[in-house]
Amino acid sequence: MRRLILAALLAATAPIAALAQTPKEQLMTAPAGARHYTISSTAGKHGDVWSWTLPDGRVAYRMSMSLRGWVTETDQVTTLDAQQRAIAIAIRGFTDVGGADENFSMDAGGVGHWKTSVDSGSAPAAGKRYNSYGGPWLAGEKDIEALVAAGPAGIDLLPTGHASIAIGKSVQIDGPGGAKTLKLAFITGYGFSPSPVWLDQNDRYFGNAGGISLLPEGFEAAGPKLKEIQEKATAEMVRDIAHRFLSAGNHSPTLVDNVLLFDSVAGKYLPNRAVLIADGKVAAVGGAGSIKAPAGATTVDGRGKTLLPGLWDAHQHVGGDWNLLQNLATGMTNYRSPGTLIDEGQDIYKRRAAGDLLAPDGKISVIIDRKDPLAAQGALTVSSEVEAIEAVRKVKAAGMWGVKFYTSMNPAWIAPAAAEAHRLGLWVHGHVPAGMRPLDAVRAGYDEVTHINFIMMQAMPQDVVDKANTAARLEGPARYGKDVDLDSPAMKAFYAELAKRGTVIDPTLTVWEPLMTSDGTAISPEYSPFADVAPPSVVRGWKIAGYPLSEGLTRDDYRKSFRKMVDVVGRLHDAGVRIVAGTDGYGLELVRELELYQEAGLTNAEALQTATIIPARITGMDGIAGSIAKGKNADIILVDGDVSKDITNLRHVELVFLDGYRLKGAELRAASGLSGMPK
């Protein structure tokens, strides 16, 4: 979830890492009277950003934030020319993934020079603006002002890219000084989809609203209203796309013949098969050439291709309409969302059912956490066992599928809240609360443990377990993971009990791979196949230098610890523990997640089952989804290549059948911000 939250704020499209790490005590302190913005969510305040003008005319920014223990402390000084263009930028400090130091300057000849932790270079800067890799979020206001001034033509960016802004309707909100008029605008060029931003009545930057909001101090209460307005505007944009794809012409019968078919139930690939899709269902399955296409049907030659059940992402925090569209483009027809706001979940269900949202079908859980400065943003926060039980009932009443408990929960509340959830038929999963080990959580009622780092907590020192609602939940496994004996009697007994209890594990290995193994020299394997077809700003943000190293440890130590995370997935699988594939990201990471399962020892077919039939069974949807069989929903993908020989061919989506609608992969990719087929 963290990657998507950071991407949602315009001024920081990705986590930051850098060459140096200026300590907090050396960063600037905002003077009295400095402009003050706050970073907040429904869970409370998470940080502050200040801005002021230095005596020499330069503009200064200072940001301080803690998201559930992930700390950012940065400052920035920007030198502007007469046209308000940045001719020098100096960023210092650190974030949760490393030092943030970054420098940009423009020489007398108009050439821009930049250096970050992941890149450096020089290029003519005439008519262009430098798109900083990181820095305090509020500093992006200068770029927004430039976009407004440029009008529809937009501006070219350094190192590469182009951005523009479209200004929409005005609204009024209440603030400390009374009513204030704002304008909703959408920026393109920094991400896969248009990004909402709020301007004041003079078309100057006002703030960002969303799961996390950046707003002037005193306007925090307006965040939910602004978020609702921009989501309605986004819904209008994607509605036309949904209507175009979900047309009667795309719902005619389809016969896919002479194709390699993945039988997810048996875990086998069947050559030379034929599948007829009609009226939203699988109408027939048989040998190649054995099924006659009905009148008006589209026939697809499947030679050299693989037909599979649509993929599931078992850890996809849904909420963004554009991201759901992109999920379809990459072959995902189903998902589990382990943490979506109730109103957002209900809205997704409603618009999808009406045909106004082009999205996979899924099951949604809601996060429940204790009221605490380290509570999860977007959670229902509770202060007692009674409130925890009431929150569970609220989730059930809202029509959601499960509850996800979080790291700041009081361990004593888990068992009674989980018992109530089970009584109501809800799935129970989540992070392991501080002070508990995963087996404690399972014994208290967890059906599933989320994230492989929490599985590693079973072998962590007690001081790490006690601080699992802070960054220790990564730093502990990163430091000690390499030394864990995965085949010790204690660990074997752990795996055996999980298997006996039917516990499910959602590893999300692709969350930890870039943080623990990256050194800034290359894009992580989860994103590298998309580097040629994603927007330049997004691609640049994918290149990170990795989580800051603990004292006395090396990047190789962290890589060894990550290897243990991969290997423990194999041990769990061998012991009979069910694994489900999830990304906790865009969803683009799903195929890499399956690759890592193969590295852990699962076969190609076993890895693919974790993203097809297993999540379907867990959600109770295996009667209609998760496999290709007569009578089941036609949620199917056709990919170019033989997946049995190379699982990465899953990225080569040619057709997506969603509820029987025949959708072209190329058109879905184009609509969702991808310029072509990934590698």
C-alpha positions in Angstrom: 0.0 0.0 0.0 2.9 2.4 0.8 4.1 2.6 -2.8 0.6 3.6 -4.0 0.2 6.2 -1.3 3.4 8.0 -2.2 2.6 7.8 -5.9 -0.7 9.5 -5.2 1.0 12.7 -4.1 2.2 14.7 -7.1 5.4 15.9 -5.6 6.8 12.5 -4.9 6.0 9.8 -7.5 8.1 7.1 -5.8 10.1 6.3 -2.6 13.4 8.2 -2.5 16.9 7.0 -2.0 20.1 9.0 -2.4 23.9 9.1 -2.3 24.1 10.8 1.1 22.0 11.0 4.3 22.0 14.4 6.0 21.0 13.8 9.6 17.9 15.5 11.0 19.8 17.8 13.3 21.6 19.4 10.3 18.4 20.2 8.5 16.8 23.6 8.5 14.2 24.7 11.1 11.2 26.5 9.8 10.9 30.1 11.3 7.9 31.5 13.0 5.3 32.5 10.4 6.4 30.0 7.8 3.6 28.6 5.5 2.5 25.4 7.2 0.9 22.4 5.5 0.0 19.1 7.3 0.1 15.5 6.0 -3.0 13.7 7.3 -5.5 10.9 6.7 -8.6 9.7 8.4 -6.3 8.1 11.0 -4.9 11.5 12.0 -1.9 13.7 11.4 1.2 12.1 10.0 3.5 15.0 9.4 4.2 18.7 8.4 5.7 20.6 5.6 6.7 24.3 5.9 7.8 26.8 3.3 9.4 30.3 3.6 11.6 32.7 1.7 15.3 33.1 2.7 16.9 36.6 3.0 18.6 36.1 -0.4 15.3 35.3 -2.1 15.6 31.6 -2.4 12.6 29.4 -1.4 13.0 26.9 1.4 11.0 23.9 2.3 11.1 21.5 5.3 9.2 18.2 5.6 8.8 15.9 8.6 6.7 12.8 8.4 6.2 9.4 10.1 3.9 6.9 8.5 3.5 4.0 10.9 7.2 4.3 11.8 8.5 5.0 8.3 10.2 8.3 8.8 11.0 11.1 6.3 13.0 14.2 7.3 14.0 16.4 4.3 14.6 20.0 3.4 15.0 21.8 0.1 16.3 25.2 -1.1 15.2 26.3 -4.6 16.7 29.2 -6.5 14.3 30.7 -9.1 15.0 32.9 -12.1 12.9 35.9 -13.2 10.5 33.5 -14.9 10.1 31.5 -11.7 11.9 28.6 -13.1 14.2 26.6 -10.8 17.8 27.1 -11.8 19.2 25.4 -8.7 17.7 22.9 -6.3 19.4 21.4 -3.2 17.6 18.6 -1.3 18.9 17.0 1.9 17.8 14.5 4.5 16.5 11.0 4.5 13.4 8.9 3.9 12.3 5.4 4.8 14.4 4.1 1.9 17.6 6.0 2.2 19.3 9.4 2.1 17.5 12.0 0.1 20.3 14.3 -1.0 19.9 15.5 -4.5 21.2 18.5 -6.5 20.3 20.3 -9.7 21.8 23.3 -11.3 21.7 25.2 -14.6 24.9 26.7 -16.0 25.3 29.9 -17.9 24.9 28.1 -21.2 21.5 26.8 -20.3 22.5 23.2 -19.6 21.0 21.5 -16.6 23.0 19.1 -14.4 21.5 16.7 -11.9 22.7 14.1 -9.5 20.6 11.7 -7.4 21.2 8.3 -5.8 19.9 6.6 -9.0 21.0 8.8 -11.8 23.0 11.8 -12.9 23.3 13.7 -16.2 23.3 16.9 -18.2 21.0 18.1 -20.9 20.0 21.4 -22.6 17.3 22.9 -20.3 15.8 25.6 -22.6 12.0 25.5 -22.3 12.2 22.6 -19.8 11.8 22.2 -16.1 13.7 19.8 -13.9 11.5 17.1 -12.4 13.1 16.4 -9.1 13.5 12.8 -8.0 12.4 13.6 -4.4 12.3 16.4 -1.9 9.5 17.8 0.3 6.1 17.3 -1.2 5.1 20.9 -1.1 8.0 21.9 -3.4 6.0 20.6 -6.3 3.9 23.7 -6.2 6.4 25.6 -8.4 5.9 23.0 -11.2 2.2 23.3 -10.9 2.4 27.0 -11.3 4.5 26.5 -14.4 1.9 24.1 -15.8 -0.9 26.5 -15.3 1.1 29.3 -17.0 1.9 27.0 -20.0 -1.7 26.2 -20.7 -2.8 23.3 -22.9 0.7 23.0 -24.5 2.2 21.9 -21.2 5.9 21.7 -20.5 8.8 19.4 -21.3 10.6 17.9 -18.4 14.2 17.0 -17.5 15.5 14.4 -17.6 12.6 13.4 -19.9 8.9 13.5 -20.3 6.1 16.0 -20.8 3.4 17.2 -18.5 0.2 19.3 -18.8 -2.7 20.4 -16.6 -6.5 20.7 -17.2 -8.4 23.0 -14.8 -12.0 22.1 -14.0 -14.9 23.2 -11.9 -14.8 25.3 -8.7 -16.1 24.3 -5.3 -16.3 26.0 -1.9 -15.0 24.6 1.3 -14.9 25.9 4.9 -11.6 26.8 6.5 -10.2 28.9 9.4 -11.0 32.1 7.6 -14.4 31.1 6.3 -15.5 29.9 2.9 -12.8 29.4 0.3 -13.1 28.8 -3.4 -11.0 26.0 -4.9 -10.6 24.5 -8.4 -10.1 20.9 -9.2 -7.4 20.2 -11.8 -5.9 17.1 -13.3 -2.2 16.8 -14.2 -0.9 14.3 -16.8 2.6 13.3 -17.5 3.8 12.3 -14.0 2.0 9.0 -13.7 0.0 6.4 -15.5 -3.2 8.4 -15.2 -4.4 12.0 -14.6 -3.5 13.1 -11.1 -5.9 15.3 -9.2 -4.7 18.5 -7.6 -6.4 21.5 -6.0 -5.8 25.1 -7.0 -7.0 28.3 -5.2 -9.2 30.9 -7.0 -6.0 32.4 -8.5 -5.0 29.1 -10.0 -2.1 28.7 -7.6 -1.4 25.4 -5.8 -3.6 24.8 -2.8 -3.1 21.1 -1.9 -3.7 17.4 -2.6 -6.4 15.2 -1.2 -6.6 11.5 -1.0 -5.9 8.5 1.2 -3.2 10.9 2.5 -3.8 14.6 2.1 -1.3 17.5 1.9 -3.3 20.6 2.9 -2.7 24.0 4.6 -2.9 23.9 8.3 -6.5 24.3 9.4 -8.0 22.8 6.3 -7.5 19.1 7.3 -11.3 18.6 7.8 -11.9 19.5 4.1 -9.7 16.5 3.0 -12.6 13.9 2.8 -14.9 16.3 0.9 -12.2 17.2 -1.6 -11.3 13.5 -2.0 -15.0 12.7 -2.7 -15.3 15.4 -5.4 -12.2 14.4 -7.2 -13.2 10.7 -7.1 -16.5 11.6 -8.7 -14.7 13.5 -11.4 -12.4 10.5 -12.0 -15.4 8.2 -12.1 -16.9 10.3 -15.0 -13.6 9.9 -16.9 -13.5 6.1 -16.6 -17.2 5.7 -17.2 -16.9 6.4 -20.9 -14.0 4.0 -21.1 -16.1 1.3 -19.5 -19.0 1.9 -21.8 -16.7 1.7 -24.8 -15.2 -1.7 -23.8 -18.4 -3.2 -22.4 -20.3 -3.0 -25.6 -22.6 -5.6 -27.2 -20.1 -6.1 -29.9 -17.5 -7.3 -27.4 -19.9 -9.7 -25.8 -20.6 -11.9 -28.8 -19.5 -15.6 -28.6 -15.8 -16.4 -28.9 -14.2 -19.7 -29.8 -10.5 -20.0 -28.9 -9.2 -23.1 -30.8 -5.9 -25.0 -30.9 -4.6 -23.5 -27.7 -2.5 -24.6 -24.7 -4.9 -24.6 -21.7 -3.9 -24.3 -18.0 -6.0 -26.6 -15.9 -5.6 -24.8 -12.5 -7.5 -27.5 -10.6 -5.3 -30.3 -11.7 -2.2 -28.1 -12.0 -1.5 -29.2 -15.5 -1.2 -27.7 -19.0 -3.3 -29.3 -21.6 -2.3 -28.9 -25.3 -4.5 -28.6 -28.3 -7.7 -27.5 -26.5 -10.7 -25.5 -27.6 -12.9 -23.3 -25.4 -16.2 -21.6 -26.4 -17.3 -18.5 -24.5 -20.9 -17.4 -24.8 -23.3 -15.3 -22.7 -20.6 -14.5 -20.1 -19.9 -18.1 -19.4 -17.6 -20.9 -20.5 -20.1 -22.8 -22.8 -17.8 -25.7 -23.8 -14.3 -27.1 -23.3 -12.9 -29.8 -25.6 -10.2 -31.0 -27.9 -8.9 -28.7 -30.7 -11.4 -28.7 -33.6 -14.1 -30.4 -31.6 -16.3 -27.4 -31.0 -18.3 -25.7 -33.7 -18.4 -21.9 -33.5 -22.0 -20.6 -33.4 -23.3 -18.0 -35.9 -21.8 -14.6 -35.3 -19.0 -15.9 -33.2 -15.4 -14.6 -33.2 -12.8 -17.4 -33.7 -9.3 -17.0 -32.3 -6.4 -19.1 -33.4 -4.7 -20.1 -30.2 -1.6 -21.7 -31.7 1.5 -20.5 -29.9 -0.6 -19.0 -27.1 -1.8 -20.0 -23.6 -5.3 -19.7 -22.3 -5.6 -19.4 -18.5 -8.0 -18.4 -15.8 -7.9 -14.7 -15.2 -5.2 -13.9 -12.6 -5.9 -12.9 -9.0 -3.9 -10.3 -7.0 -4.6 -11.4 -3.4 -3.1 -8.2 -2.0 -4.4 -5.3 -4.1 -5.5 -2.2 -2.2 -8.2 -1.1 -4.6 -9.6 2.4 -4.7 -8.1 4.0 -7.8 -10.2 3.6 -10.9 -7.3 3.9 -13.3 -5.3 1.3 -11.4 -8.2 -1.1 -11.6 -8.2 -0.6 -15.4 -4.5 -1.2 -15.6 -5.0 -4.4 -13.5 -7.2 -5.7 -16.3 -4.6 -4.8 -18.9 -2.1 -7.0 -17.2 -4.5 -10.0 -17.0 -6.1 -9.6 -13.6 -9.8 -10.4 -13.5 -10.1 -10.9 -9.8 -8.5 -9.5 -6.6 -8.6 -9.4 -2.8 -8.2 -6.0 -1.3 -6.9 -6.3 2.3 -7.7 -2.8 3.3 -10.1 -0.5 1.5 -12.3 2.2 3.0 -15.9 1.0 3.3 -17.4 3.8 1.2 -14.8 3.3 -1.5 -15.4 -0.5 -1.6 -19.2 0.0 -1.8 -18.8 2.5 -4.6 -16.5 0.2 -6.6 -19.0 -2.7 -6.2 -21.9 -0.4 -7.3 -20.3 1.1 -10.3 -18.8 -2.1 -11.6 -22.2 -3.8 -11.3 -23.8 -1.0 -13.3 -21.1 -1.3 -16.1 -19.7 2.2 -15.2 -16.3 0.9 -14.0 -14.0 -1.4 -15.9 -12.5 -3.4 -13.2 -11.7 -6.9 -12.0 -14.2 -8.5 -9.6 -13.1 -8.9 -6.0 -13.5 -9.3 -2.3 -12.7 -6.4 0.1 -11.5 -6.3 3.7 -11.4 -3.4 6.0 -8.5 -2.5 8.3 -9.1 -2.3 12.1 -6.3 -0.8 14.2 -6.0 0.7 17.7 -6.2 4.5 18.0 -2.5 5.4 18.1 0.0 7.7 16.4 1.2 4.6 14.5 -2.3 3.5 13.4 -2.8 2.6 9.8 -4.1 5.3 7.6 -7.5 4.3 6.2 -8.3 2.1 9.2 -11.3 1.9 11.5 -9.6 2.9 14.8 -10.7 1.5 18.1 -9.9 2.1 21.8 -11.2 -1.0 23.5 -12.2 -4.6 23.0 -15.9 -3.5 22.8 -15.1 -1.0 20.0 -13.0 -3.6 18.2 -16.0 -6.0 18.2 -18.3 -3.1 17.0 -15.9 -2.3 14.2 -16.1 -5.9 13.1 -19.9 -5.7 13.0 -19.7 -2.5 11.0 -17.6 -4.2 8.4 -20.1 -7.0 8.1 -23.0 -4.7 7.9 -21.3 -2.8 5.1 -21.2 -6.0 3.0 -17.4 -6.4 3.1 -15.7 -9.8 2.9 -13.2 -9.7 5.8 -11.4 -7.8 8.5 -7.7 -7.0 8.6 -6.1 -6.4 12.0 -3.0 -4.2 12.1 0.2 -3.7 14.0 -0.9 -1.3 16.7 -3.9 -3.5 17.8 -3.9 -4.5 21.5 -3.1 -8.3 21.3 -5.8 -9.0 24.0 -8.5 -7.7 21.6 -7.6 -10.0 18.7 -9.3 -13.2 20.0 -12.6 -11.7 20.9 -12.8 -9.6 17.7 -11.7 -12.6 15.5 -14.3 -14.8 17.2 -17.0 -12.2 16.3 -15.7 -12.0 12.8 -15.9 -15.7 12.4 -19.4 -15.8 13.9 -20.4 -13.3 11.2 -18.7 -15.3 8.4 -15.9 -12.8 7.8 -12.3 -13.7 6.9 -9.7 -12.7 9.4 -6.2 -11.7 8.3 -3.6 -9.0 8.7 -0.4 -7.7 10.1 0.8 -9.3 13.4 0.3 -6.8 16.2 3.3 -5.6 18.1 4.1 -8.0 21.0 2.7 -11.0 19.1 4.4 -13.6 16.9 2.6 -15.0 13.9 1.7 -18.2 15.7 0.2 -16.2 18.5 -2.0 -14.4 16.0 -3.1 -17.6 14.3 -4.0 -19.2 17.6 -6.0 -16.0 18.4 -8.0 -16.5 15.3 -6.1 -15.3 12.2 -7.1 -17.3 9.0 -4.2 -15.7 7.2 -0.9 -13.8 7.9 -0.1 -11.0 5.6 3.5 -10.2 4.4 6.5 -12.6 4.7 8.3 -10.3 7.2 5.7 -11.1 9.7 6.3 -14.8 9.2 10.0 -14.2 9.9 8.9 -12.6 13.2 8.4 -16.1 14.5 12.3 -16.3 14.7 13.0 -12.6 15.6 14.4 -11.4 19.0 11.7 -10.2 21.4 12.7 -6.6 21.2 11.9 -6.7 17.4 8.6 -8.4 18.0 7.7 -5.8 20.6 8.2 -2.9 18.1 6.5 -4.5 15.1 4.3 -1.5 14.7 7.4 0.6 13.8 10.0 0.2 11.1 11.4 -2.7 13.2 9.0 -5.0 11.2 11.4 -4.6 8.3 14.6 -3.7 10.0 14.5 -6.8 12.3 14.1 -9.4 9.5 16.6 -7.5 7.4 19.2 -7.6 10.2 18.5 -11.1 11.6 16.9 -12.9 8.8 20.1 -14.2 7.2 21.0 -16.1 10.4 17.6 -17.8 10.8 17.8 -21.6 10.6 14.7 -22.3 8.5 15.0 -26.1 9.2 15.3 -25.9 12.9 12.9 -28.0 15.0 11.1 -24.8 16.1 10.6 -23.5 12.6 9.5 -27.0 11.3 6.9 -27.2 14.2 5.8 -23.7 13.2 5.2 -24.6 9.6 3.4 -27.8 10.7 1.0 -26.0 13.0 0.1 -23.5 10.3 -0.6 -26.3 7.9 -2.7 -28.2 10.4 -4.8 -25.1 11.2 -5.3 -24.4 7.4 -3.6 -21.0 7.7 -3.0 -19.0 4.5 0.1 -17.0 3.9 0.2 -13.9 1.6 4.0 -13.3 1.2 4.1 -10.1 -1.0 7.8 -10.8 -1.7 7.9 -8.1 -4.3 7.4 -5.5 -1.6 10.6 -6.5 0.1 12.8 -7.4 -2.9 13.6 -3.8 -4.1 13.9 -2.5 -0.5 16.4 -5.2 0.6 18.3 -5.9 -2.6 18.4 -2.7 -4.7 21.5 -0.5 -4.7 20.4 2.2 -7.1 22.1 0.7 -10.2 19.1 -0.9 -11.8 15.3 -1.1 -11.8 14.0 -4.0 -9.7 13.0 -7.1 -11.7 9.3 -6.5 -10.8 9.3 -3.3 -12.9 12.1 -3.7 -15.4 9.8 -5.5 -18.0 7.6 -2.3 -18.0 10.5 0.2 -18.3 10.0 0.8 -22.1 6.2 1.2 -21.9 5.6 3.2 -18.7 5.8 7.0 -18.4 9.4 8.3 -17.9 8.7 9.8 -14.5 7.3 6.5 -13.2 10.2 4.6 -14.6 12.7 6.9 -12.9 10.9 6.5 -9.6 11.1 2.7 -9.9 14.9 2.9 -9.6 15.7 3.0 -5.8 18.8 2.5 -3.7 17.2 0.3 -1.2 16.3 0.5 2.5 18.9 2.2 4.7 21.5 -0.3 6.0 21.6 -0.9 9.7 24.9 -0.2 11.4 27.5 -2.9 10.7 25.5 -4.5 7.9 26.0 -4.5 4.1 23.7 -4.6 1.2 24.8 -8.2 0.7 23.6 -9.0 4.2 20.2 -7.7 3.3 20.2 -9.7 0.2 20.9 -12.8 2.2 18.0 -12.0 4.5 15.7 -11.5 1.5 16.9 -14.9 0.2 15.7 -16.4 3.5 12.3 -14.7 3.0 12.0 -16.4 -0.4 13.2 -19.8 1.0 10.7 -19.7 3.8 7.9 -19.6 1.2 9.2 -22.8 -0.1 9.3 -24.4 3.3 5.8 -23.3 4.0 4.5 -24.7 0.7 6.4 -28.0 1.3 4.7 -28.3 4.7 1.3 -28.0 3.1 0.6 -24.3 3.9 -1.5 -22.5 1.3 0.2 -19.6 -0.4 -1.7 -16.8 -2.2 0.0 -14.4 -4.6 -0.3 -10.7 -3.8 1.7 -7.6 -4.6 0.7 -4.7 -2.3 1.5 -2.5 -5.2 0.3 -1.5 -8.7 -0.4 -5.1 -9.6 2.3 -5.0 -12.2 4.5 -6.9 -9.8 2.3 -10.0 -9.9 4.3 -12.1 -12.4 7.5 -11.3 -10.6 5.9 -12.6 -7.4 5.2 -15.9 -9.2 8.8 -16.0 -10.4 10.0 -15.7 -6.9 7.7 -18.6 -5.8 9.4 -20.7 -8.5 12.8 -19.6 -7.0 11.4 -20.8 -3.6 10.8 -24.3 -5.1 7.3 -24.2 -6.3 6.7 -25.6 -9.8 5.5 -23.4 -12.6 2.0 -24.8 -12.2 2.0 -24.6 -8.4 3.1 -20.9 -8.6 0.3 -20.2 -11.0 -2.3 -21.9 -8.8 -1.5 -19.3 -6.1 -2.9 -16.6 -8.4 -5.8 -18.6 -9.8 -7.6 -21.4 -8.0 -6.3 -21.0 -4.5 -7.5 -17.4 -4.0 -10.8 -18.4 -5.6 -11.2 -21.2 -3.1 -10.3 -19.0 -0.1 -12.9 -16.4 -1.1 -15.5 -19.0 -1.8 -15.6 -18.0 -5.5 -14.2 -21.3 -6.9 -17.6 -22.3 -8.1 -17.6 -19.4 -10.6 -13.9 -18.4 -10.9 -10.3 -19.5 -10.7 -10.5 -22.2 -13.4 -11.7 -22.8 -16.9 -14.7 -25.2 -16.9 -18.1 -25.4 -18.4 -20.6 -23.2 -16.6 -18.1 -20.9 -14.9 -17.8 -17.2 -15.4 -15.7 -16.4 -18.5 -13.0 -14.5 -16.7 -10.1 -15.7 -18.8 -6.9 -14.4 -20.4 -5.1 -15.4 -23.6 -1.4 -14.6 -23.7 1.2 -14.9 -26.4 3.7 -17.7 -25.8 3.9 -20.9 -23.8 3.5 -20.1 -20.1 4.4 -23.7 -19.2 7.9 -23.1 -20.4 8.3 -19.5 -19.2 5.9 -18.0 -16.6 6.9 -14.5 -17.6 4.9 -14.9 -20.8 1.9 -14.0 -18.5 2.9 -10.4 -19.2 2.1 -10.8 -22.9 -1.7 -10.4 -22.6 -3.5 -10.4 -26.0 -7.1 -10.8 -24.8 -8.9 -10.5 -21.5 -12.3 -12.0 -21.1 -14.2 -10.3 -18.3 -17.6 -11.6 -17.6 -17.5 -12.9 -21.2 -16.6 -9.5 -22.7 -13.8 -9.8 -25.2 -11.3 -7.0 -24.4 -8.1 -6.5 -26.5 -5.0 -6.3 -24.3 -3.4 -3.6 -26.5 -6.4 -1.3 -26.1 -6.6 -1.9 -22.3 -2.9 -1.1 -22.0 -3.3 2.2 -24.0 -6.3 3.2 -21.9 -4.4 2.6 -18.6 -1.2 4.5 -19.4 1.0 1.7 -20.9 2.3 2.5 -24.3 2.9 -1.1 -25.5 3.5 -4.8 -24.6 5.9 -5.3 -21.6 8.9 -7.5 -22.1 
